[in-house]
Amino acid sequence: MKLNAVLCGCGAMCKGWLRAIKETPALADAIKVNGLVDLNPAVAEAIAAEFGLSAAVISTDLSEVLAKTKTDVVFDVVVPAARFDVVSTALKAGCHVLSEKPMATSLAEGAALIDLAAEMGKIHAIIQNRRFISGVRRMRRFVESGAIGDLTGIHCDFFIAPHFGGFREEMDNVLLLDMAIHTFDAARYVAGKKPLAVYCVEKNPKGSWYRHGAAANATFEFSDDVVFTYRGSWCAEGERTSWESEWRLVGSKGMLTWDGADNFSAAVSGGEPGLLHGFAPVNVPGPEHDEETHGHASVIASFVDAIRTGKRPETVSSDNIRSLAMVFGAIESAKTGKRIEISA
């Protein structure tokens, strides 16, 4: 039996969700989108036409659509400021919810949503699609293999210059809150460690077309003495990095680098005498489970499976709040100039 879904927020971001459902046969068989919600009905109507959702109920009010449709799940793709109200409304109506990131605009709101989902007995998960790509899954598998010994450090560079227009260019802490959370979440996943503390410097560089916080440098302390460093800018014109960042994993026996695209390189210490001992290349295996490497489609499939089986989805909000805590810890550190302990 198909799950009936309402999609709330019909801006450009929702197309990735709907495309994943439409182009993935298992998801197309599992989900029927029977409602669309947006503050601008014309935008929702355009989405309905583009994705063949002519039968969907369209409204500016989520409660109204939920009252008119038999809904199992709500896909929350609204701007962050509207997220708490949308998710609360959906959970209270007895729906499971899959949300865009960040899961909330504060840790207090995030904790409240986790409590509400538990109270209602519903699944609330986050679409951290960038941990569900081949490169990130390969890094996690490689770390788990022990090929470079015990992990001691993760170092990521993100330098790119998108001209979005719209709400992002008016946001506070735009890089940390809207984009860096992807890299933070992926680093936490690859390390398999708990974030403990952070020190961060945030700037809005000369020439930035964002109102606030387009660049940041952060150093995180993870459990087991693992350090994660992040250097990023969303207004860095010129030769850019991948959207997935450039990565260097340092272990007790060797290192791995990934350019965020197709190129992996790994090596362990060699046996040459003298100051530098050289290195011996190590193969980096491909991902073990291909079904986990399709971004939005993989997250949505995990969410559907959790609803049907009762299993805990990988990006459930009670775990994802730790990635959110990394973001807000970095923001607080940038504001105060102090090292901030992360408690989530």
N, C-alpha and C positions, 0 to 999 in steps of 0.2 A: 504494500500500500504506500502511495506517495505521501510525503510530508507536505502539508500546505504551508507556504511561506509568504510573509509580507516583507517587502524591502522598504526600509525607511531611509530616505536620503538619496535622491536621484541625480546627484552631480556626477562629474567625470569619474570619480573613484568607483562608483557602483558598476561601471562597465566591466571592470576586471572580474568582479564577482559573477555577473550574469553571463559573461563570455565563458568563464570556467564551467558553469552549470550547463550551458547550451552545448559546449564542445566536448564535454566528457560524458560519454554514453551512460555510465553508471549513475552520475549525478542527474542527468536529464531524466532518467527513469525513477529517481528517488525523490525529486523535488518538483513541486508545482508552485510557481510564483503567482499567487492569486490576488495580490494587493500591492500597490505602490503608494508611498507617502512622500510628499515634498511640499515645501512652502510655496513653490511655484507650480501649479498644476500643469502648465504648458511643458515644463521640463519633464515631469512624470509621463505625460502623454507622448512626448518624443521618445523617451526610453521604451515605453510600451510598444510603439511602432517599430523601433529599431530591433527589438528582441522578440517580436511576435507575441506580445502579451496583451492582446486586444481585449481579452476577457477579464483582465485584472481590474479590481475596484481601485479607483484613484481618488485621493483626498489629501487635504493639507493637515489632517488630524489623525494620528495613529489610533487613538481610542475609537474613532468612528469606523475606521477600516476593520479593526479587530472585532467590533460589534457586528459588522456586516458579513464577516467571513469566518469560517471555521479554520483557525490558524494554529499550527503546531510550533512554528519557529518564526522569529523575527530576525532579519538581517539588518543590523544597525550600521549605516554608512553615513551618519550625520556628522556635522562639524563637532569637534570636541566639546564645545560649550553646551551643546544640546544633548550630549550622550547620557548623562545621569537620568534626566527625565524620560528619555526614550526607553532606556533599559529597564528602569523602574516600572514604567507603564506596561511593558511587555511581560516582565516577570510576574507582576501582580495579576495580569490577565491569564496566567498559566502557560506562557510560551517559553520555550527554550530560546536563548539569544546568542548569536554570534556577532561580535562587535568589531568595528575597525579599531585600530590603535590610535592614541593611547586609550586604555580601558576607562580612564576617568581623568578629570582635571585636577584631582588631588588624591592623596593617599586615603584621606578620610572618606571621600566619595567611593573610592575603589573598595575599601573595606566594607562600606555599607552595602554595596552591590553584591559582594561575596556573601554577606550575611543574608541578604534578601533571597538570593538564588538558593541558598541552603534551606531557608525557611519554606520556600515554595516548592522545594524538591525538583528544581529545574537546572539544566546545564547552562552555564554562562561561560563562554570561551571567547578568545581574542584571535583575530586573523593575522597572526604573526607570519605572514606568507614568506618572508625572506629567510626564515630558518628552514623552510621546506623547499630548498633548492639543492641541486647536486653538490655544489662546492661545500656548502655548510655541512651536509650530511657526511661527505667524505672526510672533512676535517675531524668531526666527532668520532667517526669510526677509526681514523688513524690514531687519534689520541688514545682511544680505548685499547688499541692494539699494543701500546707500549713501545712502538717502534723507535721513538725518540726519548724513551725513558719517562720519568715523571715530568709532567707539564709544570713549568715554572713561570712562563710569561706568554701573554697574547698582546700583539701590537697591531693596531689598525689605523690606516690613513684613508681619509675620505675627503676628496677635493673635487668639487663639481660646481657648476654655475647655472642652475635652472631658473628661468624667468617665468614663474607660474602665473603671476597676477593673482587676484583674489585674496582669500582670507589669510593665506600663509604669509603674504608680504606685510600683513598688519599684526601678526601674532607676536606675543612675548616669547622669548626663548625658542625661536622657530626651529633652529637646527636640533637642539637637544630634545624638544618635545615632539616634533613631527617626523624627524628622520633618524636621529642618532639612536632612538629606541630600537630600531631594527638591528643595528650593529651591537648595541648593548645586549639585546636579547639573544642574538646569535652567539656572542662571546660567552655568555652565561651557559648556553646550551653546549657549546663546544667544550668548554672547560669542565662542565658537570660540577661546578662549585657554587657556593653561596656567596653573594656580594656582601662585604662587611663594612666598607668605608670608601670614601671618595674625596679627592681634592680636584677642583675644577676652576679654570679660568675661561670666562666667556667674553667675547667681544663682538662688536658690530663694525667690521673693518671699513676703512675709507673706500668709497665706491660702492658700498652695499646698497642694493635696492630694497632690502628688507628693513622694517622699522626697528627690529631688535634681535640681537643674539644670533647672527648668521654664522658665527665661528666659535669653536670651543676646543679646549684641550683638557682632557680629564685623565686622571690616574685612579684606578680602582684597586682596592685590596680585596681579593677573594679568599675563601677558606683554603687551608693547606698551603699558605704562603705563595699563592699564585697572584701575579700582578697583571692587570689588563690596562693598557694605555690606548687612548683614542685621541687622534688629531683630526679635526674636521673643519670644513668650510663649505657653505652653500653659495658663496659668492666668489669663488676662485676661478676666474676666467683663464683660458689657455688649455694646455694639455691636461686632461682630467683623469681621475681614477675611475674605476668601475663604480656603478651604483652600489655594488656589494662591498665596497672598500677593498683596499689591498691589505693582506694579512701576513703576519709572521708569528709562527708558534715556536716557542723556545722550550726545549726539554732538557733534562739532565744529561742526555746522550747525543742530542742533535737538534736540528731545526727543520721546519717546513715553511715554505712560502707559497702563497696563492695570490694571483693578481686580480681576483674577483671575477675572472672570466674563465678561460680554459686552461691556463697554465699553472701547473703544480710542480714544485721542486722540493725534494727532501733529501737530507743527508745526515749521517752520523759521523762522529769523530773517526779520523783515519789513524794510521799507525806510524806516520812519519816522525822521526826524531827531531828535536829542536824546538824553537819558539812556537811554531804553529804545526799542529799534527796532521794537517790536511783533512780530507773528508772522504767518505764513501757514500755514493748515492743510494737512496732507498726508494723503492717503488711505492707509489701512493695508490692503493686500490680504488676502484670506482665505488659508487654507492651500492650498498647491499640490497636495498629495497627500492626499486624504481618508482613504485607508487607513492613514495614519500618525497619525490623531487619535483612536483609540479605546482609549486607555489599555492595560489588560491585554491586550485582544485584539490590539492592534498589536504589543506586545512579543512575545507568544507567536507570532504569525505571523512576525515577523522571525526568531525562534529556529528555528522549523520550516523556514523558507526557508534559513537558514544550514546546517542539517543536510543538507538535500537538494541544495544547490548548492555548498557549501564556502565560501560568502561569509562575511566577517567580520560578525557581528551588531553593531549600533550599541552595544549595552550589554554587549559582551564584557567579562569580568572584567579583562583586561589593560588596558583603558581605564577601566573603572569604578573601579579602585583609586585613580584620581586624585580622584574625588569622595569616596571613603573617606578619602584623605589630607587632604582639606580638613576633614573632621569631626575626625579625630584631631589635626590641627594646631590646630584651634580649642580642643579639649579640653586639649591640652598648654599652650597659651597661657593659658587660663583658670586652670589649676593653678599655673603659674609666674609669671604676670603679665608675660610677655615676648613679644615678637614672635617667631614661629616660622617658619622657612623650611620649605617643602613640597618634598620631594625626589622624590615619586612621579611 
